[in-house]
Amino acid sequence: MPGWSGRFWARTGCSFDEFGNGKCVTGDCGGTLACNGGGAPPVSLAEFTIAGGNSNSNSDKDFYDVSLVDGYNVGIGIKPTGGAGDCQYAGCIADLNVNCPAELRVVDGSGAVVACKSACDAFNTPEFCCTGDHAMPATCAPTQFSVMFKAACPSAYSYAYDDASSTFTCSGSDYLITFCPTTGI
């Protein structure tokens, strides 16, 4: 069986007509109910690369993570069940919108914070986006914003090279994705 890679995200504040046309305040995917592609940042992501085989060799491990690299709109968690290996919970339980720095805030019509942009999305510079001269782990360090995200959500990616504490593996597991989790178990 071939493997699969993909992302899951929450959309908030959505309104669609009977034809599936409309929009969402966060996580919109082109103004349609049936997404074809990713959600518009800022959006919290559950990311997966699922192995295609059934053995427990390294090549048959699933890789999964929760990423805040594209920003944050809601808490999200991934809980593996029934797998073998280092099958750990990955997630962001904290509500980052509550303490989102002013320069990263996305607000709705009433002024309520509905999402928190990534520094890359807010400033679009190489040092925040890990591009150009900052396109390698040695030259793209955590920023004050990614450090804040990491402190609130230790098992989630906070910037492009946050692999060591944010990528998880498991073999032969089922995965439960929870939006707005209240615990990490």
MARLOVO-84725 format. One record per residue: y, x, z of N, C-alpha, C in turn; residue in one letter; residue number from 1. Coordinates in Angstrom, 2 decimals, decimal comma, always signed. Example, Ala and Ser with C-alpha at 12.3 -4.5 7.8 and 13.67 -1.06 7.14 Angstrom:
REM MARLOVO-84725
<nv -5,69&nu +13,19&nw +7,80&cav -4,50&cau +12,30&caw +7,80&cv -3,30&cu +13,20&cw +7,80&residu a&num 1>
<nv -2,25&nu +12,85&nw +7,08&cav -1,06&cau +13,67&caw +7,14&cv +0,03&cu +12,90&cw +7,87&residu s&num 2>
This chain:
REM MARLOVO-84725
<nv -1,18&nu +0,85&nw +0,00&cav +0,00&cau +0,00&caw +0,00&cv +1,24&cu +0,89&cw +0,00&residu m&num 1>
<nv +2,21&nu +0,66&nw -0,88&cav +3,42&cau +1,48&caw -0,91&cv +4,30&cu +1,22&cw +0,30&residu p&num 2>
<nv +5,13&nu +2,20&nw +0,66&cav +6,05&cau +2,06&caw +1,79&cv +7,26&cu +1,21&cw +1,41&residu g&num 3>
<nv +8,13&nu +1,01&nw +2,39&cav +9,32&cau +0,21&caw +2,21&cv +10,45&cu +0,80&cw +3,04&residu w&num 4>
<nv +11,66&nu +0,78&nw +2,52&cav +12,86&cau +1,18&caw +3,26&cv +13,90&cu +0,08&cw +3,13&residu s&num 5>
<nv +14,59&nu -0,17&nw +4,21&cav +15,63&cau -1,20&caw +4,15&cv +16,40&cu -1,32&cw +5,45&residu g&num 6>
<nv +17,37&nu -2,24&nw +5,43&cav +18,27&cau -2,46&caw +6,56&cv +18,34&cu -3,95&cw +6,88&residu r&num 7>
<nv +18,59&nu -4,23&nw +8,16&cav +18,86&cau -5,58&caw +8,63&cv +20,18&cu -5,55&cw +9,39&residu f&num 8>
<nv +20,93&nu -6,63&nw +9,32&cav +22,21&cau -6,72&caw +10,03&cv +22,53&cu -8,17&cw +10,30&residu w&num 9>
<nv +23,43&nu -8,38&nw +11,24&cav +23,88&cau -9,74&caw +11,56&cv +25,18&cu -10,02&cw +10,82&residu a&num 10>
<nv +25,32&nu -11,27&nw +10,40&cav +26,59&cau -11,74&caw +9,86&cv +27,16&cu -12,73&cw +10,86&residu r&num 11>
<nv +28,46&nu -12,71&nw +11,03&cav +29,10&cau -13,62&caw +11,99&cv +30,23&cu -14,39&cw +11,30&residu t&num 12>
<nv +30,54&nu -15,55&nw +11,88&cav +31,65&cau -16,36&caw +11,39&cv +31,47&cu -16,79&cw +9,95&residu g&num 13>
<nv +30,26&nu -17,20&nw +9,59&cav +29,96&cau -17,55&caw +8,20&cv +30,22&cu -19,03&cw +7,91&residu c&num 14>
<nv +30,61&nu -19,28&nw +6,68&cav +30,77&cau -20,64&caw +6,18&cv +30,36&cu -20,65&cw +4,71&residu s&num 15>
<nv +29,36&nu -21,50&nw +4,38&cav +28,85&cau -21,57&caw +3,02&cv +28,85&cu -23,01&cw +2,54&residu f&num 16>
<nv +29,05&nu -23,19&nw +1,24&cav +28,96&cau -24,54&caw +0,67&cv +27,52&cu -24,84&cw +0,29&residu d&num 17>
<nv +27,28&nu -26,01&nw -0,29&cav +25,92&cau -26,44&caw -0,63&cv +25,28&cu -25,58&cw -1,72&residu e&num 18>
<nv +26,07&nu -24,75&nw -2,39&cav +25,55&cau -23,87&caw -3,44&cv +25,30&cu -22,45&cw -2,93&residu f&num 19>
<nv +25,54&nu -22,23&nw -1,62&cav +25,33&cau -20,90&caw -1,05&cv +26,48&cu -19,95&cw -1,27&residu g&num 20>
<nv +27,64&nu -20,47&nw -1,62&cav +28,84&cau -19,64&caw -1,80&cv +29,72&cu -19,78&cw -0,56&residu n&num 21>
<nv +30,32&nu -18,68&nw -0,16&cav +31,19&cau -18,70&caw +1,00&cv +31,49&cu -17,30&cw +1,45&residu g&num 22>
<nv +31,69&nu -17,15&nw +2,75&cav +31,98&cau -15,81&caw +3,26&cv +31,67&cu -15,75&cw +4,74&residu k&num 23>
<nv +31,60&nu -14,52&nw +5,24&cav +31,39&cau -14,26&caw +6,66&cv +32,52&cu -13,37&cw +7,15&residu c&num 24>
<nv +32,90&nu -13,51&nw +8,41&cav +33,94&cau -12,68&caw +8,99&cv +33,43&cu -11,24&cw +9,10&residu v&num 25>
<nv +32,18&nu -11,05&nw +9,52&cav +31,59&cau -9,70&caw +9,55&cv +30,22&cu -9,73&cw +8,86&residu t&num 26>
<nv +29,87&nu -8,61&nw +8,25&cav +28,58&cau -8,47&caw +7,61&cv +28,45&cu -9,20&cw +6,29&residu g&num 27>
<nv +29,55&nu -9,63&nw +5,70&cav +29,50&cau -10,37&caw +4,44&cv +28,82&cu -9,54&cw +3,36&residu d&num 28>
<nv +28,10&nu -10,22&nw +2,49&cav +27,43&cau -9,51&caw +1,40&cv +27,76&cu -10,16&cw +0,07&residu c&num 29>
<nv +29,01&nu -10,05&nw -0,31&cav +29,44&cau -10,52&caw -1,62&cv +29,75&cu -11,99&cw -1,73&residu g&num 30>
<nv +29,92&nu -12,67&nw -0,61&cav +30,29&cau -14,07&caw -0,65&cv +29,16&cu -15,02&cw -0,98&residu g&num 31>
<nv +27,92&nu -14,57&nw -0,79&cav +26,78&cau -15,45&caw -1,05&cv +25,87&cu -15,53&cw +0,16&residu t&num 32>
<nv +25,19&nu -16,64&nw +0,29&cav +24,24&cau -16,82&caw +1,37&cv +23,05&cu -15,89&cw +1,20&residu l&num 33>
<nv +22,54&nu -15,77&nw -0,02&cav +21,40&cau -14,90&caw -0,33&cv +21,92&cu -13,50&cw -0,65&residu a&num 34>
<nv +21,77&nu -12,60&nw +0,30&cav +22,29&cau -11,24&caw +0,13&cv +21,48&cu -10,47&cw -0,91&residu c&num 35>
<nv +22,18&nu -9,69&nw -1,70&cav +21,57&cau -8,77&caw -2,64&cv +22,28&cu -7,44&cw -2,46&residu n&num 36>
<nv +21,84&nu -6,66&nw -1,47&cav +22,52&cau -5,43&caw -1,11&cv +22,85&cu -5,45&cw +0,36&residu g&num 37>
<nv +23,77&nu -4,61&nw +0,77&cav +24,09&cau -4,47&caw +2,19&cv +25,27&cu -5,30&cw +2,63&residu g&num 38>
<nv +25,43&nu -5,38&nw +3,94&cav +26,55&cau -6,08&caw +4,53&cv +27,79&cu -5,20&cw +4,56&residu g&num 39>
<nv +28,94&nu -5,79&nw +4,33&cav +30,19&cau -5,05&caw +4,34&cv +30,50&cu -4,53&cw +5,75&residu a&num 40>
<nv +30,85&nu -3,25&nw +5,87&cav +31,24&cau -2,70&caw +7,18&cv +32,49&cu -3,40&cw +7,70&residu p&num 41>
<nv +32,68&nu -3,42&nw +8,99&cav +31,82&cau -2,85&caw +10,03&cv +30,63&cu -3,75&cw +10,35&residu p&num 42>
<nv +29,47&nu -3,13&nw +10,46&cav +28,25&cau -3,86&caw +10,74&cv +27,25&cu -2,96&cw +11,45&residu v&num 43>
<nv +26,61&nu -3,49&nw +12,48&cav +25,54&cau -2,79&caw +13,20&cv +24,27&cu -2,93&cw +12,37&residu s&num 44>
<nv +23,50&nu -1,85&nw +12,25&cav +22,33&cau -1,87&caw +11,38&cv +21,03&cu -1,54&cw +12,10&residu l&num 45>
<nv +19,96&nu -2,22&nw +11,71&cav +18,59&cau -1,82&caw +12,05&cv +18,02&cu -1,26&cw +10,76&residu a&num 46>
<nv +17,64&nu +0,03&nw +10,76&cav +17,19&cau +0,69&caw +9,54&cv +15,73&cu +1,11&cw +9,68&residu e&num 47>
<nv +14,98&nu +0,96&nw +8,58&cav +13,55&cau +1,26&caw +8,60&cv +13,12&cu +2,00&cw +7,35&residu f&num 48>
<nv +12,16&nu +2,91&nw +7,52&cav +11,34&cau +3,44&caw +6,44&cv +9,91&cu +3,26&cw +6,93&residu t&num 49>
<nv +9,22&nu +2,32&nw +6,32&cav +7,87&cau +1,95&caw +6,74&cv +6,87&cu +2,72&cw +5,87&residu i&num 50>
<nv +5,91&nu +3,37&nw +6,53&cav +4,88&cau +4,14&caw +5,82&cv +3,96&cu +3,20&cw +5,05&residu a&num 51>
<nv +3,32&nu +3,74&nw +4,04&cav +2,46&cau +2,92&caw +3,20&cv +1,00&cu +2,96&cw +3,58&residu g&num 52>
<nv +0,57&nu +3,91&nw +4,41&cav -0,85&cau +4,05&caw +4,72&cv -1,23&cu +3,43&cw +6,05&residu g&num 53>
<nv -2,51&nu +3,61&nw +6,41&cav -3,00&cau +3,04&caw +7,67&cv -3,47&cu +4,09&cw +8,66&residu n&num 54>
<nv -3,45&nu +5,37&nw +8,31&cav -3,90&cau +6,39&caw +9,25&cv -2,76&cu +6,79&cw +10,16&residu s&num 55>
<nv -3,07&nu +7,63&nw +11,14&cav -2,04&cau +8,06&caw +12,09&cv -1,52&cu +9,46&cw +11,79&residu n&num 56>
<nv -1,60&nu +9,91&nw +10,55&cav -1,07&cau +11,22&caw +10,19&cv +0,45&cu +11,16&cw +10,16&residu s&num 57>
<nv +1,10&nu +12,34&nw +10,14&cav +2,56&cau +12,37&caw +10,12&cv +3,14&cu +11,65&cw +8,92&residu n&num 58>
<nv +2,44&nu +11,70&nw +7,77&cav +2,97&cau +11,04&caw +6,57&cv +2,89&cu +9,53&cw +6,66&residu s&num 59>
<nv +2,18&nu +9,01&nw +7,65&cav +2,06&cau +7,57&caw +7,80&cv +2,83&cu +7,02&cw +8,99&residu d&num 60>
<nv +3,82&nu +7,77&nw +9,44&cav +4,69&cau +7,28&caw +10,51&cv +5,79&cu +6,43&cw +9,92&residu k&num 61>
<nv +6,14&nu +5,38&nw +10,64&cav +7,33&cau +4,61&caw +10,32&cv +8,51&cu +5,29&cw +11,00&residu d&num 62>
<nv +9,65&nu +5,30&nw +10,35&cav +10,88&cau +5,81&caw +10,94&cv +11,83&cu +4,63&cw +11,09&residu f&num 63>
<nv +12,50&nu +4,54&nw +12,23&cav +13,42&cau +3,43&caw +12,46&cv +14,56&cu +3,87&cw +13,36&residu y&num 64>
<nv +15,68&nu +3,19&nw +13,24&cav +16,84&cau +3,50&caw +14,08&cv +17,81&cu +2,32&cw +14,07&residu d&num 65>
<nv +18,69&nu +2,34&nw +15,05&cav +19,85&cau +1,44&caw +15,07&cv +21,05&cu +2,33&cw +14,77&residu v&num 66>
<nv +21,85&nu +1,92&nw +13,81&cav +22,97&cau +2,74&caw +13,37&cv +24,31&cu +2,04&cw +13,57&residu s&num 67>
<nv +25,25&nu +2,80&nw +14,13&cav +26,64&cau +2,36&caw +14,27&cv +27,54&cu +3,17&cw +13,34&residu l&num 68>
<nv +26,92&nu +3,91&nw +12,41&cav +27,66&cau +4,75&caw +11,47&cv +28,58&cu +3,90&cw +10,59&residu v&num 69>
<nv +28,16&nu +2,67&nw +10,29&cav +28,99&cau +1,74&caw +9,50&cv +29,81&cu +0,82&cw +10,40&residu d&num 70>
<nv +29,93&nu +1,15&nw +11,68&cav +30,69&cau +0,34&caw +12,61&cv +29,79&cu -0,54&cw +13,45&residu g&num 71>
<nv +30,40&nu -1,50&nw +14,12&cav +29,70&cau -2,39&caw +15,05&cv +30,26&cu -3,79&cw +14,92&residu y&num 72>
<nv +29,34&nu -4,78&nw +14,82&cav +29,80&cau -6,16&caw +14,91&cv +29,10&cu -6,91&cw +16,05&residu n&num 73>
<nv +27,79&nu -6,68&nw +16,23&cav +27,05&cau -7,27&caw +17,35&cv +26,03&cu -6,27&cw +17,85&residu v&num 74>
<nv +25,58&nu -6,48&nw +19,10&cav +24,49&cau -5,68&caw +19,62&cv +23,22&cu -5,94&cw +18,83&residu g&num 75>
<nv +22,35&nu -4,94&nw +18,79&cav +21,11&cau -5,06&caw +18,02&cv +20,05&cu -4,15&cw +18,64&residu i&num 76>
<nv +18,81&nu -4,61&nw +18,62&cav +17,72&cau -3,81&caw +19,17&cv +16,47&cu -3,90&cw +18,33&residu g&num 77>
<nv +15,67&nu -2,84&nw +18,37&cav +14,38&cau -2,79&caw +17,69&cv +13,33&cu -2,46&cw +18,74&residu i&num 78>
<nv +12,35&nu -3,36&nw +18,88&cav +11,26&cau -3,14&caw +19,83&cv +9,94&cu -3,08&cw +19,06&residu k&num 79>
<nv +9,29&nu -1,89&nw +19,05&cav +7,99&cau -1,79&caw +18,40&cv +6,90&cu -2,36&cw +19,32&residu p&num 80>
<nv +5,90&nu -3,01&nw +18,73&cav +4,77&cau -3,52&caw +19,50&cv +3,47&cu -3,21&cw +18,77&residu t&num 81>
<nv +2,47&nu -2,80&nw +19,55&cav +1,15&cau -2,58&caw +19,00&cv +0,98&cu -1,32&cw +18,19&residu g&num 82>
<nv +1,88&nu -0,39&nw +18,26&cav +1,77&cau +0,83&caw +17,46&cv +1,24&cu +2,01&cw +18,24&residu g&num 83>
<nv +1,08&nu +3,12&nw +17,53&cav +0,62&cau +4,37&caw +18,13&cv +1,69&cu +5,43&cw +17,94&residu a&num 84>
<nv +1,77&nu +6,34&nw +18,90&cav +2,76&cau +7,42&caw +18,82&cv +3,89&cu +7,19&cw +19,80&residu g&num 85>
<nv +5,04&nu +7,73&nw +19,46&cav +6,21&cau +7,67&caw +20,34&cv +7,05&cu +6,43&cw +20,02&residu d&num 86>
<nv +6,48&nu +5,29&nw +20,24&cav +7,08&cau +4,00&caw +19,86&cv +8,08&cu +3,55&cw +20,94&residu c&num 87>
<nv +9,36&nu +3,90&nw +20,78&cav +10,38&cau +3,61&caw +21,77&cv +11,33&cu +2,52&cw +21,28&residu q&num 88>
<nv +11,97&nu +1,86&nw +22,24&cav +13,02&cau +0,89&caw +21,94&cv +14,23&cu +1,65&cw +21,40&residu y&num 89>
<nv +14,84&nu +1,12&nw +20,36&cav +16,10&cau +1,65&caw +19,82&cv +17,09&cu +0,51&cw +19,83&residu a&num 90>
<nv +18,31&nu +0,78&nw +20,26&cav +19,25&cau -0,32&caw +20,23&cv +20,60&cu -0,04&cw +20,82&residu g&num 91>
<nv +21,43&nu -1,06&nw +20,73&cav +22,76&cau -1,05&caw +21,31&cv +22,95&cu -2,39&cw +22,01&residu c&num 92>
<nv +22,85&nu -2,36&nw +23,32&cav +22,98&cau -3,56&caw +24,12&cv +24,45&cu -3,84&cw +24,47&residu i&num 93>
<nv +25,23&nu -2,77&nw +24,60&cav +26,63&cau -2,89&caw +25,00&cv +27,44&cu -3,66&cw +23,94&residu a&num 94>
<nv +28,46&nu -4,36&nw +24,39&cav +29,40&cau -5,03&caw +23,49&cv +30,56&cu -4,07&cw +23,21&residu d&num 95>
<nv +30,47&nu -3,34&nw +22,11&cav +31,50&cau -2,35&caw +21,78&cv +32,83&cu -2,98&cw +21,41&residu l&num 96>
<nv +32,83&nu -4,26&nw +21,06&cav +34,09&cau -4,93&caw +20,72&cv +35,03&cu -5,02&cw +21,92&residu n&num 97>
<nv +34,47&nu -5,08&nw +23,11&cav +35,28&cau -5,23&caw +24,33&cv +36,19&cu -4,02&cw +24,55&residu v&num 98>
<nv +35,67&nu -2,81&nw +24,32&cav +36,45&cau -1,59&caw +24,54&cv +36,77&cu -0,84&cw +23,26&residu n&num 99>
<nv +36,79&nu -1,53&nw +22,15&cav +37,07&cau -0,90&caw +20,86&cv +38,51&cu -0,37&cw +20,85&residu c&num 100>
<nv +38,68&nu +0,91&nw +20,47&cav +40,04&cau +1,44&caw +20,38&cv +40,88&cu +0,65&cw +19,38&residu p&num 101>
<nv +42,16&nu +0,53&nw +19,64&cav +43,06&cau -0,28&caw +18,81&cv +42,98&cu +0,09&cw +17,34&residu a&num 102>
<nv +42,87&nu +1,37&nw +17,02&cav +42,86&cau +1,80&caw +15,62&cv +41,57&cu +1,47&cw +14,88&residu e&num 103>
<nv +40,53&nu +1,01&nw +15,61&cav +39,25&cau +0,65&caw +14,99&cv +38,99&cu -0,85&cw +14,99&residu l&num 104>
<nv +39,83&nu -1,62&nw +15,63&cav +39,59&cau -3,06&caw +15,81&cv +39,72&cu -3,85&cw +14,51&residu r&num 105>
<nv +38,81&nu -4,83&nw +14,39&cav +38,91&cau -5,86&caw +13,36&cv +39,08&cu -7,16&cw +14,13&residu v&num 106>
<nv +40,14&nu -7,89&nw +13,82&cav +40,43&cau -9,12&caw +14,55&cv +40,37&cu -10,33&cw +13,62&residu v&num 107>
<nv +40,07&nu -11,48&nw +14,20&cav +40,06&cau -12,72&caw +13,43&cv +41,45&cu -13,34&cw +13,45&residu d&num 108>
<nv +41,58&nu -14,52&nw +12,90&cav +42,87&cau -15,20&caw +12,81&cv +43,52&cu -15,48&cw +14,15&residu g&num 109>
<nv +42,70&nu -15,55&nw +15,22&cav +43,26&cau -15,83&caw +16,54&cv +43,59&cu -14,55&cw +17,31&residu s&num 110>
<nv +43,29&nu -13,39&nw +16,71&cav +43,57&cau -12,12&caw +17,37&cv +42,40&cu -11,59&cw +18,19&residu g&num 111>
<nv +41,27&nu -12,30&nw +18,20&cav +40,09&cau -11,84&caw +18,94&cv +39,41&cu -10,70&cw +18,17&residu a&num 112>
<nv +38,95&nu -9,69&nw +18,89&cav +38,23&cau -8,58&caw +18,27&cv +36,84&cu -9,06&cw +17,87&residu v&num 113>
<nv +36,54&nu -8,98&nw +16,57&cav +35,25&cau -9,46&caw +16,06&cv +34,36&cu -8,31&cw +15,61&residu v&num 114>
<nv +34,91&nu -7,11&nw +15,49&cav +34,13&cau -5,95&caw +15,08&cv +34,91&cu -4,68&cw +15,40&residu a&num 115>
<nv +34,19&nu -3,57&nw +15,39&cav +34,78&cau -2,27&caw +15,66&cv +34,41&cu -1,35&cw +14,50&residu c&num 116>
<nv +35,39&nu -0,92&nw +13,73&cav +35,15&cau -0,06&caw +12,57&cv +34,61&cu +1,30&cw +13,01&residu k&num 117>
<nv +33,93&nu +1,95&nw +12,10&cav +33,61&cau +3,36&caw +12,30&cv +34,89&cu +4,15&cw +12,04&residu s&num 118>
<nv +34,98&nu +5,37&nw +12,57&cav +36,15&cau +6,20&caw +12,31&cv +36,24&cu +6,54&cw +10,82&residu a&num 119>
<nv +35,10&nu +6,68&nw +10,15&cav +35,10&cau +6,94&caw +8,71&cv +35,77&cu +5,79&cw +7,97&residu c&num 120>
<nv +35,37&nu +4,57&nw +8,30&cav +35,94&cau +3,40&caw +7,64&cv +37,43&cu +3,26&cw +7,95&residu d&num 121>
<nv +37,83&nu +3,58&nw +9,17&cav +39,23&cau +3,43&caw +9,57&cv +40,14&cu +4,50&cw +8,97&residu a&num 122>
<nv +39,66&nu +5,75&nw +8,94&cav +40,54&cau +6,86&caw +8,55&cv +40,19&cu +7,49&cw +7,20&residu f&num 123>
<nv +38,95&nu +7,32&nw +6,74&cav +38,48&cau +7,82&caw +5,44&cv +38,84&cu +9,29&cw +5,20&residu n&num 124>
<nv +38,51&nu +10,15&nw +6,16&cav +38,75&cau +11,58&caw +6,02&cv +37,42&cu +12,33&cw +6,16&residu t&num 125>
<nv +37,30&nu +13,51&nw +5,55&cav +36,04&cau +14,26&caw +5,58&cv +35,49&cu +14,51&cw +6,99&residu p&num 126>
<nv +36,36&nu +14,80&nw +7,94&cav +35,86&cau +15,10&caw +9,29&cv +35,26&cu +13,87&cw +9,98&residu e&num 127>
<nv +35,73&nu +12,68&nw +9,64&cav +35,16&cau +11,46&caw +10,21&cv +34,00&cu +10,90&cw +9,37&residu f&num 128>
<nv +33,97&nu +11,24&nw +8,08&cav +32,94&cau +10,72&caw +7,18&cv +31,81&cu +11,71&cw +6,89&residu c&num 129>
<nv +31,92&nu +12,93&nw +7,42&cav +30,92&cau +13,99&caw +7,17&cv +30,75&cu +14,21&cw +5,67&residu c&num 130>
<nv +31,87&nu +14,38&nw +4,98&cav +31,87&cau +14,64&caw +3,55&cv +32,65&cu +15,92&cw +3,28&residu t&num 131>
<nv +32,65&nu +16,38&nw +2,03&cav +33,40&cau +17,57&caw +1,65&cv +32,99&cu +18,77&cw +2,47&residu g&num 132>
<nv +33,96&nu +19,46&nw +3,05&cav +33,68&cau +20,64&caw +3,88&cv +32,94&cu +20,28&cw +5,16&residu d&num 133>
<nv +32,81&nu +19,01&nw +5,47&cav +32,15&cau +18,54&caw +6,70&cv +30,81&cu +17,85&cw +6,40&residu h&num 134>
<nv +30,20&nu +18,19&nw +5,27&cav +29,00&cau +17,50&caw +4,81&cv +27,68&cu +18,08&cw +5,33&residu a&num 135>
<nv +27,74&nu +18,92&nw +6,34&cav +26,53&cau +19,51&caw +6,93&cv +26,57&cu +19,35&cw +8,45&residu m&num 136>
<nv +25,41&nu +19,33&nw +9,09&cav +25,40&cau +19,21&caw +10,55&cv +26,26&cu +20,28&cw +11,25&residu p&num 137>
<nv +26,28&nu +21,48&nw +10,70&cav +27,05&cau +22,57&caw +11,34&cv +28,56&cu +22,35&cw +11,25&residu a&num 138>
<nv +29,01&nu +21,54&nw +10,29&cav +30,45&cau +21,34&caw +10,10&cv +30,93&cu +19,92&cw +10,41&residu t&num 139>
<nv +30,00&nu +19,04&nw +10,76&cav +30,37&cau +17,66&caw +11,10&cv +29,96&cu +17,40&cw +12,55&residu c&num 140>
<nv +30,90&nu +17,57&nw +13,43&cav +30,65&cau +17,40&caw +14,86&cv +30,98&cu +15,97&cw +15,29&residu a&num 141>
<nv +30,47&nu +15,56&nw +16,45&cav +30,87&cau +14,25&caw +16,98&cv +32,38&cu +14,20&cw +17,19&residu p&num 142>
<nv +32,95&nu +13,02&nw +17,04&cav +34,38&cau +12,82&caw +17,26&cv +34,58&cu +12,03&cw +18,55&residu t&num 143>
<nv +35,81&nu +11,87&nw +18,97&cav +36,09&cau +11,08&caw +20,18&cv +35,54&cu +9,67&cw +20,04&residu q&num 144>
<nv +35,52&nu +9,13&nw +18,81&cav +35,05&cau +7,77&caw +18,59&cv +33,52&cu +7,71&cw +18,62&residu f&num 145>
<nv +32,85&nu +8,66&nw +17,96&cav +31,39&cau +8,64&caw +17,99&cv +30,87&cu +8,95&cw +19,40&residu s&num 146>
<nv +31,57&nu +9,76&nw +20,14&cav +31,19&cau +10,05&caw +21,54&cv +31,28&cu +8,77&cw +22,37&residu v&num 147>
<nv +32,32&nu +7,96&nw +22,14&cav +32,47&cau +6,69&caw +22,84&cv +31,31&cu +5,75&cw +22,49&residu m&num 148>
<nv +30,97&nu +5,64&nw +21,19&cav +29,85&cau +4,80&caw +20,76&cv +28,55&cu +5,28&cw +21,39&residu f&num 149>
<nv +28,34&nu +6,61&nw +21,40&cav +27,09&cau +7,17&caw +21,93&cv +26,98&cu +6,93&cw +23,43&residu k&num 150>
<nv +28,07&nu +7,04&nw +24,15&cav +28,04&cau +6,80&caw +25,60&cv +27,63&cu +5,35&cw +25,90&residu a&num 151>
<nv +28,10&nu +4,42&nw +25,09&cav +27,79&cau +3,00&caw +25,30&cv +26,39&cu +2,65&cw +24,81&residu a&num 152>
<nv +25,92&nu +3,34&nw +23,77&cav +24,64&cau +3,02&caw +23,13&cv +23,87&cu +4,32&cw +22,87&residu c&num 153>
<nv +23,26&nu +4,90&nw +23,91&cav +22,64&cau +6,23&caw +23,79&cv +21,52&cu +6,35&cw +22,76&residu p&num 154>
<nv +20,81&nu +5,26&nw +22,44&cav +19,71&cau +5,38&caw +21,48&cv +20,10&cu +4,96&cw +20,06&residu s&num 155>
<nv +21,39&nu +4,78&nw +19,80&cav +21,86&cau +4,39&caw +18,47&cv +22,57&cu +5,56&cw +17,80&residu a&num 156>
<nv +22,46&nu +5,63&nw +16,47&cav +23,23&cau +6,61&caw +15,70&cv +24,71&cu +6,34&cw +15,91&residu y&num 157>
<nv +25,47&nu +7,38&nw +16,19&cav +26,90&cau +7,21&caw +16,37&cv +27,72&cu +7,89&cw +15,28&residu s&num 158>
<nv +27,10&nu +8,84&nw +14,56&cav +27,73&cau +9,48&caw +13,40&cv +26,61&cu +10,04&cw +12,52&residu y&num 159>
<nv +26,94&nu +10,51&nw +11,34&cav +25,93&cau +10,84&caw +10,32&cv +24,85&cu +11,82&cw +10,78&residu a&num 160>
<nv +25,16&nu +12,78&nw +11,63&cav +24,17&cau +13,79&caw +12,02&cv +23,69&cu +13,64&cw +13,45&residu y&num 161>
<nv +23,56&nu +12,43&nw +13,91&cav +23,13&cau +12,12&caw +15,27&cv +21,61&cu +11,88&cw +15,32&residu d&num 162>
<nv +20,85&nu +12,59&nw +14,49&cav +19,42&cau +12,35&caw +14,33&cv +18,59&cu +12,60&cw +15,60&residu d&num 163>
<nv +18,86&nu +13,67&nw +16,31&cav +17,98&cau +14,13&caw +17,39&cv +17,68&cu +13,06&cw +18,43&residu a&num 164>
<nv +18,65&nu +12,27&nw +18,79&cav +18,43&cau +11,27&caw +19,85&cv +18,44&cu +9,84&cw +19,32&residu s&num 165>
<nv +18,37&nu +9,69&nw +17,99&cav +18,57&cau +8,36&caw +17,43&cv +17,53&cu +7,92&cw +16,41&residu s&num 166>
<nv +16,69&nu +8,81&nw +15,93&cav +15,64&cau +8,45&caw +14,99&cv +14,33&cu +8,36&cw +15,75&residu t&num 167>
<nv +13,60&nu +7,27&nw +15,56&cav +12,35&cau +7,04&caw +16,27&cv +11,22&cu +6,87&cw +15,27&residu f&num 168>
<nv +9,99&nu +7,19&nw +15,72&cav +8,82&cau +7,05&caw +14,87&cv +7,72&cu +6,29&cw +15,59&residu t&num 169>
<nv +6,89&nu +5,64&nw +14,80&cav +5,77&cau +4,88&caw +15,32&cv +4,82&cu +4,66&cw +14,15&residu c&num 170>
<nv +3,53&nu +4,51&nw +14,43&cav +2,55&cau +4,24&caw +13,37&cv +1,87&cu +2,91&cw +13,63&residu s&num 171>
<nv +1,76&nu +2,10&nw +12,60&cav +1,01&cau +0,85&caw +12,68&cv +1,59&cu -0,19&cw +13,61&residu g&num 172>
<nv +2,88&nu -0,22&nw +13,76&cav +3,52&cau -1,15&caw +14,69&cv +4,08&cu -2,37&cw +13,97&residu s&num 173>
<nv +4,27&nu -3,43&nw +14,74&cav +5,13&cau -4,53&caw +14,34&cv +6,46&cu -4,28&cw +15,02&residu d&num 174>
<nv +7,54&nu -4,79&nw +14,46&cav +8,87&cau -4,54&caw +15,01&cv +9,60&cu -5,86&cw +15,23&residu y&num 175>
<nv +10,15&nu -6,00&nw +16,42&cav +10,95&cau -7,17&caw +16,75&cv +12,41&cu -6,73&cw +16,74&residu l&num 176>
<nv +13,20&nu -7,33&nw +15,87&cav +14,64&cau -7,06&caw +15,80&cv +15,35&cu -8,18&cw +16,55&residu i&num 177>
<nv +16,18&nu -7,80&nw +17,51&cav +16,93&cau -8,78&caw +18,29&cv +18,42&cu -8,55&cw +18,11&residu t&num 178>
<nv +19,14&nu -9,61&nw +17,75&cav +20,58&cau -9,55&caw +17,68&cv +21,14&cu -10,02&cw +19,01&residu f&num 179>
<nv +22,16&nu -9,34&nw +19,51&cav +22,79&cau -9,63&caw +20,79&cv +21,78&cu -9,57&cw +21,94&residu c&num 180>
<nv +21,00&nu -8,47&nw +22,02&cav +20,02&cau -8,37&caw +23,11&cv +20,72&cu -8,23&cw +24,46&residu p&num 181>
<nv +20,04&nu -8,68&nw +25,50&cav +20,60&cau -8,55&caw +26,85&cv +19,90&cu -7,44&cw +27,63&residu t&num 182>
<nv +18,71&nu -7,02&nw +27,17&cav +18,01&cau -5,89&caw +27,77&cv +17,37&cu -5,07&cw +26,67&residu t&num 183>
<nv +16,97&nu -3,84&nw +27,01&cav +16,34&cau -2,97&caw +26,04&cv +14,82&cu -2,96&cw +26,12&residu g&num 184>
<nv +14,25&nu -3,98&nw +26,71&cav +12,77&cau -4,02&caw +26,83&cv +12,18&cu -5,20&cw +26,12&residu i&num 185>
